[in-house]
Amino acid sequence: MSNARVQTGLDNLLADSERLGQLRGRRVGLLVNPTSVTADLEHAIEALCASGLDVVRLFGPEHGVRADAQDMESVDETVDPLSGLPCISLYGDTFDSLQPKAGHLEDLDTVICDIQDVGARYYTYVYTIGLMMEACGDADVSVVILDRPNPINGIDIEGNVVGSQMRSFVGMQPLATRHGMTAGELARYFSRFCGWECDFEVIAMKGWKRSMWFDDTGLPWVMPSPNMPTLSTATVYPGQCLLEGTNISEGRGTTRPFELFGAPFVDAPQLVEDLNSHALDGVAFRTTAFRPTFQKHAGSTCRGVQLHVLDRDRFSSVATSYAILASLLRRHPQSFQWREEVYEFVSDRLAIDLLIGDKELRTALENGADPMELVEAMAEDRIEFESRRKQCLLYHE
């Protein structure tokens, strides 16, 4: 039996005979992935079917129900190989594939959503939940969201708010880069402020406090996606995901994605010198070399840096990554480039602009602005978001 200090929404539903009784007899769809497990690692598909629910269909987010697809890789699932249940992919090869069609919902009464988020606005699962809410609202299907912890705590907020001109699947709604909310709280935010409305309820956690990091919960860490192997990855991700918008390897194809970064042309000692000049809290930098097995610079030796987070409560991933971008722009003006390929179904804007959420911040970096001043100014940009966020919180210390 589990010794978890925190009970997830899934475990709470399974322990609630009255609520389960209300769901029995209803035709249920499940939006799930490998993180949809009990504290004892039983998957929600098997657990909910065993509890008497009539599960008709599965829906899979980016990476798929079993998460065997890489980032931005189209998923074409029709049947789940383990349960044998029919499956609808909500991450195909077009933007329209991100939301269920009316025909996918017409024989359902309720959709249950249970996916672990990682606390940064680029992570697409929460938008899949929001788009499901919108579609279910149109189809008169109720939604139940089983809540899970924000693994990088529910207090700290970082970064700017994505602008309306830079909305995409890595920033569909006006959220701060590090939002400090759970998936259930984000569902309330989406319904109240973003127009993704439906008949929904959140089955909350028990025992979760906003100050908790995932390793405080007693719950087992299941990789939310193929390149999110550890809590350490999630800790650096809110800033380091920005490197996806560049020709710098963000460490995909290594065992330390987002903690390692570099490229064949990087002068690693110079980069570390620049980063140390900012006296960033809670982090140390080590020169290194690595050879990615896939994606950017696959098979080539990259010179770069590993982030070593020494104090996660003082560490700012966003500030660190802005310092990294500023140094790369200054030290490698010819070799360093912004990614120009199609990114998350968008071809008319740079990936970095979608990730940052504000073209002016990118141009400020290009023009040599002090990255720490840019980050400090983001607090004012977050005022409205933080006010709205407080109205949607479910948990308090």
Sequence and secondary structure as in RCSB ss.txt:
>XXXX:A:sequence
MSNARVQTGLDNLLADSERLGQLRGRRVGLLVNPTSVTADLEHAIEALCASGLDVVRLFGPEHGVRADAQDMESV
DETVDPLSGLPCISLYGDTFDSLQPKAGHLEDLDTVICDIQDVGARYYTYVYTIGLMMEACGDADVSVVILDRPN
PINGIDIEGNVVGSQMRSFVGMQPLATRHGMTAGELARYFSRFCGWECDFEVIAMKGWKRSMWFDDTGLPWVMPS
PNMPTLSTATVYPGQCLLEGTNISEGRGTTRPFELFGAPFVDAPQLVEDLNSHALDGVAFRTTAFRPTFQKHAGS
TCRGVQLHVLDRDRFSSVATSYAILASLLRRHPQSFQWREEVYEFVSDRLAIDLLIGDKELRTALENGADPMELV
EAMAEDRIEFESRRKQCLLYHE
>XXXX:A:secstr
    SSB HHHHHHT HHHHHHHTTSEEEEEE TT B TT  BHHHHHHHTT EEEEEEE TTTTTT S TT   
  SB TTT  BEEES  SSGGGGS  HHHHTT SEEEEE    SBTT THHHHHHHHHHHHHHHT EEEEE    
TT SS  EEEE  GGG BTTB SS EEE    HHHHHHHHHHHSS   SEEEE  BS  TT  GGGTT     SS
TT  SHHHHHHHHHHGGGGGBSSB STTSSSBTTEEEETT  HHHHHHHHHHTT TTEEEEEEEE  SSSTTTTS
 EEEEEEEES TTT  HHHHHHHHHHHHHHH TTT  B  S BTTB SS HHHHHHS HHHHHHHHTT  HHHHH
HHHHHHTHHHHHHHHTT     
